[in-house]
Amino acid sequence: MRILRAIYTGYGVVVFAIIFILIFPFLLVPIIFPSRFKLVGVFNRWWARLMFTFLLLPWKVVYKAKLSKNKQYIFCPNHFSYMDIATMGLNTHNSIFVGKNDMENIPLFGFMYKKLHITVDRSKLKSRYSTMLRTLQAIQEGKSLVIFPEGGIVTEKDPVMAKFKDGAFRAAIEKKIPIVPVTIPYNWIILPPDQFLLNWRPMKIIFHQPVDPSAYTLDTIEKMKEDVRRIIDDELQLHLKNENRSRTS
């Protein structure tokens, strides 16, 4: 079984690389013309759908509320797998990512990621501060954002969410941008955080009702974090129960 997973993973890496090379020329458009930033979401969607199709991974995208095409949002997903970034590409609302700078070192991909998205070195206070300013500026420019509120993959194996960072919630409150909680329940099975080996399993992503930031202030940011975390985790626990039930039946 492990050998088959290794072969499947190798195939997945090749698929990822080939699709990236094919799409890269299109990604140069928003790099050269920053005002066309909405194309980032479009090309990410192409990339995600092509990749999951060639990996033979069926996916289901659920929206619990209709999102306005002309409105900005900050999307906050749980983060248990490196597959989560590609999965967020399935979002029908064009967005850019705010994330760790680790991927900047990947040849060509790192160049694209640094140019089109917002990166942060969480070990440096100056970088965290700069990222917050760039995040607020991106919102000012009309961009929607994807921010993993846990700050990265913290869990070693089991899908247990870590304490949320302030960044996404501070930006939402200051700029009056609704936060959309997002639950990705099965990626920790498809690509476990403690091993880089793919498993085949249908994928699912659930976009919840937006959380209105006007009900909170910077003084009540902890409550906002807890409210969003609860929405994501309640959905997660429901799917985990169903998963355990199916395994034991």
VMD Tcl script that draws the C-alpha trace (Angstrom):
set ca {
  {0.00 0.00 0.00}
  {2.80 2.43 0.90}
  {4.50 1.75 -2.45}
  {1.26 2.51 -4.29}
  {0.87 5.74 -2.32}
  {4.43 6.69 -3.18}
  {3.75 6.13 -6.89}
  {0.50 8.11 -6.65}
  {2.35 10.93 -4.86}
  {5.09 11.00 -7.50}
  {2.44 11.17 -10.18}
  {0.75 14.01 -8.26}
  {3.99 16.02 -8.10}
  {4.45 15.63 -11.87}
  {0.85 16.69 -12.52}
  {1.25 19.72 -10.24}
  {4.46 20.79 -12.00}
  {3.17 20.33 -15.56}
  {-0.04 22.25 -14.92}
  {1.91 25.03 -13.22}
  {4.27 25.35 -16.20}
  {1.29 25.49 -18.58}
  {-0.52 28.12 -16.51}
  {2.54 30.20 -15.59}
  {2.43 32.35 -18.78}
  {-1.14 33.35 -17.91}
  {-0.07 34.26 -14.37}
  {2.38 36.75 -15.84}
  {-0.60 38.93 -16.83}
  {-1.56 39.96 -13.25}
  {2.17 40.12 -12.37}
  {2.84 42.63 -15.16}
  {-0.53 44.36 -14.82}
  {-1.37 44.41 -11.05}
  {-4.77 46.00 -11.71}
  {-5.85 42.65 -13.21}
  {-5.49 40.95 -9.82}
  {-8.86 39.20 -10.13}
  {-7.28 36.95 -12.77}
  {-5.23 35.34 -9.99}
  {-8.39 33.69 -8.65}
  {-9.46 32.64 -12.14}
  {-6.12 30.97 -12.93}
  {-5.97 29.36 -9.48}
  {-9.37 27.84 -10.21}
  {-8.14 26.42 -13.52}
  {-5.08 25.03 -11.79}
  {-7.01 23.40 -8.94}
  {-9.69 21.86 -11.15}
  {-7.17 20.48 -13.64}
  {-4.95 19.09 -10.89}
  {-7.75 17.34 -9.01}
  {-9.20 16.02 -12.27}
  {-5.90 14.43 -13.31}
  {-5.39 13.09 -9.77}
  {-8.85 11.50 -10.09}
  {-9.86 13.22 -6.85}
  {-13.58 14.08 -6.91}
  {-14.45 17.28 -5.08}
  {-17.54 18.97 -3.69}
  {-17.78 22.69 -2.96}
  {-20.58 23.77 -0.61}
  {-21.65 27.37 -0.02}
  {-23.99 27.79 2.95}
  {-24.71 31.36 1.86}
  {-24.62 33.14 -1.47}
  {-21.60 35.42 -1.62}
  {-21.88 38.72 -3.47}
  {-19.58 38.82 -6.51}
  {-18.95 42.53 -5.94}
  {-18.15 42.25 -2.24}
  {-14.82 41.63 -0.53}
  {-14.32 38.82 1.97}
  {-11.58 37.36 4.12}
  {-11.72 33.56 3.86}
  {-10.47 31.72 6.97}
  {-10.03 27.93 6.51}
  {-8.73 25.32 8.92}
  {-5.26 24.11 7.94}
  {-4.29 20.45 8.41}
  {-2.65 19.64 5.06}
  {-0.49 21.13 2.31}
  {-3.38 20.22 0.02}
  {-5.46 23.01 1.62}
  {-3.84 25.74 -0.49}
  {-4.76 24.04 -3.76}
  {-8.23 23.26 -2.39}
  {-8.86 26.95 -1.69}
  {-8.24 27.47 -5.39}
  {-11.69 25.94 -5.94}
  {-13.21 29.06 -4.36}
  {-15.47 30.76 -6.91}
  {-14.68 34.14 -5.32}
  {-11.41 35.50 -6.71}
  {-8.89 35.92 -3.88}
  {-5.18 36.14 -3.09}
  {-3.36 34.36 -0.26}
  {-1.66 35.68 2.83}
  {0.74 33.00 4.01}
  {4.17 31.90 5.19}
  {7.18 32.71 3.02}
  {8.44 29.09 2.90}
  {7.32 28.64 -0.71}
  {9.35 31.61 -1.95}
  {12.37 29.28 -2.21}
  {10.73 27.00 -4.81}
  {12.15 27.84 -8.26}
  {9.71 29.75 -10.49}
  {6.76 28.92 -8.22}
  {8.30 31.04 -5.47}
  {8.66 33.97 -7.87}
  {4.97 33.73 -8.79}
  {3.85 33.31 -5.19}
  {5.84 36.30 -3.95}
  {4.61 38.54 -6.77}
  {0.91 37.67 -6.60}
  {0.34 36.91 -2.92}
  {1.36 38.32 0.46}
  {4.04 36.41 2.37}
  {5.22 36.61 5.96}
  {8.16 35.36 7.99}
  {6.46 34.74 11.33}
  {9.79 34.50 13.14}
  {10.45 38.20 12.50}
  {8.41 40.97 14.12}
  {9.24 43.39 11.30}
  {7.92 40.94 8.69}
  {4.69 40.38 10.63}
  {4.15 44.13 10.90}
  {4.91 44.65 7.19}
  {2.51 41.85 6.26}
  {-0.27 43.47 8.26}
  {0.27 46.76 6.41}
  {0.30 44.97 3.05}
  {-2.86 43.09 4.00}
  {-4.69 46.32 4.81}
  {-3.38 47.84 1.57}
  {-4.61 44.83 -0.44}
  {-8.08 45.26 1.05}
  {-7.93 48.96 0.18}
  {-7.17 47.93 -3.42}
  {-10.35 45.83 -3.52}
  {-8.84 42.38 -3.05}
  {-10.41 39.47 -1.19}
  {-8.01 37.41 0.90}
  {-7.43 33.84 2.03}
  {-5.77 33.74 5.46}
  {-5.18 30.53 7.41}
  {-5.91 31.82 10.94}
  {-3.86 29.09 12.63}
  {-0.76 30.60 11.03}
  {0.28 27.32 9.41}
  {-0.02 23.56 9.89}
  {0.37 23.07 13.63}
  {-1.16 19.63 14.18}
  {1.18 16.67 13.72}
  {-1.49 14.22 12.64}
  {-4.93 14.49 14.22}
  {-7.24 17.25 12.89}
  {-7.25 19.53 15.95}
  {-7.24 23.27 15.29}
  {-4.64 25.49 16.91}
  {-5.25 28.86 18.54}
  {-6.05 31.52 15.95}
  {-3.72 34.43 15.20}
  {-5.08 37.98 15.28}
  {-4.19 39.14 11.74}
  {-7.29 38.17 9.76}
  {-9.64 39.39 12.47}
  {-7.86 42.68 13.03}
  {-8.02 43.38 9.29}
  {-11.71 42.42 9.16}
  {-12.62 44.73 12.05}
  {-10.51 47.67 10.88}
  {-11.65 47.48 7.24}
  {-15.20 46.22 7.90}
  {-14.70 43.14 5.71}
  {-16.83 40.04 6.48}
  {-14.97 36.86 7.40}
  {-16.07 33.64 5.73}
  {-15.23 30.60 7.90}
  {-14.19 27.62 5.76}
  {-14.13 23.97 6.80}
  {-11.90 21.53 4.87}
  {-12.71 18.24 6.61}
  {-10.82 15.52 4.73}
  {-7.52 16.89 3.43}
  {-5.67 15.59 6.49}
  {-6.58 12.12 5.18}
  {-5.78 12.85 1.51}
  {-2.36 14.37 2.30}
  {-1.51 13.84 6.00}
  {0.52 16.59 7.67}
  {3.04 14.12 9.10}
  {3.90 12.42 5.79}
  {4.08 13.54 2.17}
  {2.12 10.60 0.73}
  {-1.21 10.96 -1.06}
  {-4.30 8.92 -0.26}
  {-7.27 8.74 -2.60}
  {-10.44 10.10 -1.05}
  {-13.23 12.43 -2.22}
  {-12.53 16.02 -1.22}
  {-14.95 18.52 0.29}
  {-14.83 22.19 1.18}
  {-17.58 24.10 3.00}
  {-17.92 27.89 2.90}
  {-20.03 29.11 5.82}
  {-22.23 32.14 6.33}
  {-20.08 35.32 6.45}
  {-19.43 36.73 9.92}
  {-20.28 40.44 10.14}
  {-17.33 42.39 11.62}
  {-19.57 45.28 12.74}
  {-20.62 43.18 15.74}
  {-17.04 43.29 17.06}
  {-14.33 45.78 18.01}
  {-10.60 45.37 18.57}
  {-11.46 45.00 22.25}
  {-13.63 41.97 21.45}
  {-11.33 40.41 18.86}
  {-10.94 37.27 21.01}
  {-14.70 36.70 20.84}
  {-14.66 37.04 17.07}
  {-11.82 34.54 16.83}
  {-13.69 32.09 19.05}
  {-16.97 32.53 17.14}
  {-15.28 31.82 13.80}
  {-13.31 28.92 15.23}
  {-16.50 27.38 16.62}
  {-18.26 27.56 13.23}
  {-15.36 25.81 11.50}
  {-14.91 23.21 14.25}
  {-18.60 22.32 14.60}
  {-18.68 21.42 10.91}
  {-15.38 19.59 11.21}
  {-16.56 17.48 14.15}
  {-19.73 16.55 12.26}
  {-17.68 15.23 9.34}
  {-15.22 13.45 11.61}
  {-18.11 11.61 13.28}
  {-19.43 10.57 9.88}
  {-15.94 9.44 8.85}
  {-15.50 7.33 11.99}
  {-18.97 5.87 11.54}
  {-18.23 4.82 7.96}
  {-14.94 3.23 8.98}
  {-16.51 1.13 11.72}
  {-19.59 0.07 9.76}
}
mol new
graphics top color blue
foreach p $ca { graphics top sphere $p radius 0.5 }
foreach p [lrange $ca 0 end-1] q [lrange $ca 1 end] { graphics top cylinder $p $q radius 0.2 }
display resetview
